Amino acid sequence: MAAVDWLTHMTLQTAAPAAAPSGTAARKTVQVDSFLTLHYSISLENGTEVVSTFEEKPATLLLGQGQFAPTLEQALLGMPEGERMTYRLAPELAFGPRNPELLQWVSLATLRENSSFEEEYSPGDLVEFNAPGGGKYAGVLKEYGDTAALFDFNHPLAGQTILFDVQLIGIL
């Protein structure tokens, strides 16, 4: 996505930056391969908090390694060390739009073969499946039928505008 497109779908809310003392070097900014220490939270627009490290130990991550969604990493690029910013990300810049093709019926036989079907599942449960090649993927059980179960394989936050609040503690 071009930078202009990115900016039209993201709203930035920031606290006033801390001024660097005179005679000191400019603060570091986040680069594509930065190793970061930060606090962050992801919330829905209605204020429902999905995840937060603000009351825990800060998170550490190396950008470009898949520890954060690529669009969340993109929001961090250029952010100065010591800043706290809140990004309002539209669905296409957060976890994507909901895709109706990812609502799929899975036969109960396939479910038994590729999941921990000995467990009892109820609608709303997140069920992990074995993928070809040894990987895993997950879907939310929506309903049971006589011979199949309906799963939603969209990311749980797909289709949602999110607030991504970040306090960048350090850049190594």
VENNOR-V82901 format. One record per backbone hydrogen bond with DSSP energy under -1.0 kcal/mol. NH is the residue of the N-H (numbers start at 0). CO is the residue of the C=O. E is the energy in kcal/mol with one decimal. If there is no record, write none. Layout:
nh:NH co:CO e:E
nh:NH co:CO e:E
This chain:
nh:5 co:1 e:-2.6
nh:6 co:2 e:-2.5
nh:7 co:3 e:-1.7
nh:10 co:87 e:-2.2
nh:12 co:85 e:-3.4
nh:14 co:83 e:-1.4
nh:23 co:20 e:-1.6
nh:29 co:78 e:-1.9
nh:33 co:30 e:-1.8
nh:35 co:60 e:-3.2
nh:36 co:169 e:-2.3
nh:37 co:58 e:-2.7
nh:38 co:166 e:-2.3
nh:40 co:164 e:-2.0
nh:41 co:50 e:-2.4
nh:42 co:162 e:-2.3
nh:43 co:47 e:-2.8
nh:46 co:43 e:-2.1
nh:49 co:41 e:-3.0
nh:50 co:41 e:-1.5
nh:52 co:39 e:-2.3
nh:55 co:52 e:-2.0
nh:58 co:37 e:-2.8
nh:60 co:35 e:-1.9
nh:62 co:33 e:-2.6
nh:64 co:61 e:-1.2
nh:72 co:68 e:-2.1
nh:73 co:69 e:-2.4
nh:74 co:70 e:-1.5
nh:75 co:71 e:-1.0
nh:76 co:72 e:-1.1
nh:77 co:29 e:-2.5
nh:78 co:75 e:-2.4
nh:80 co:27 e:-3.0
nh:81 co:167 e:-2.3
nh:82 co:79 e:-1.7
nh:84 co:165 e:-2.7
nh:85 co:12 e:-3.4
nh:86 co:163 e:-2.8
nh:87 co:10 e:-3.3
nh:88 co:161 e:-2.8
nh:89 co:8 e:-1.8
nh:92 co:89 e:-2.1
nh:95 co:90 e:-2.5
nh:101 co:98 e:-2.1
nh:102 co:99 e:-1.5
nh:103 co:150 e:-2.6
nh:105 co:148 e:-3.1
nh:107 co:146 e:-2.5
nh:110 co:106 e:-2.5
nh:111 co:107 e:-2.3
nh:112 co:108 e:-2.0
nh:113 co:109 e:-2.0
nh:116 co:114 e:-1.6
nh:118 co:115 e:-2.2
nh:123 co:140 e:-3.6
nh:124 co:121 e:-2.4
nh:126 co:138 e:-3.2
nh:128 co:136 e:-3.8
nh:129 co:113 e:-2.3
nh:130 co:134 e:-3.0
nh:133 co:130 e:-1.5
nh:136 co:128 e:-1.9
nh:138 co:126 e:-2.1
nh:139 co:151 e:-2.6
nh:140 co:124 e:-2.8
nh:141 co:149 e:-3.4
nh:142 co:149 e:-1.2
nh:144 co:147 e:-3.4
nh:148 co:105 e:-2.7
nh:149 co:142 e:-3.0
nh:150 co:103 e:-3.1
nh:151 co:139 e:-2.3
nh:152 co:101 e:-3.2
nh:157 co:154 e:-2.3
nh:158 co:95 e:-3.3
nh:159 co:156 e:-1.9
nh:161 co:88 e:-2.2
nh:162 co:42 e:-3.0
nh:163 co:86 e:-3.2
nh:164 co:40 e:-2.3
nh:165 co:84 e:-3.4
nh:166 co:38 e:-2.8
nh:167 co:82 e:-2.6
nh:168 co:36 e:-1.5
nh:169 co:36 e:-2.2
nh:171 co:34 e:-2.9
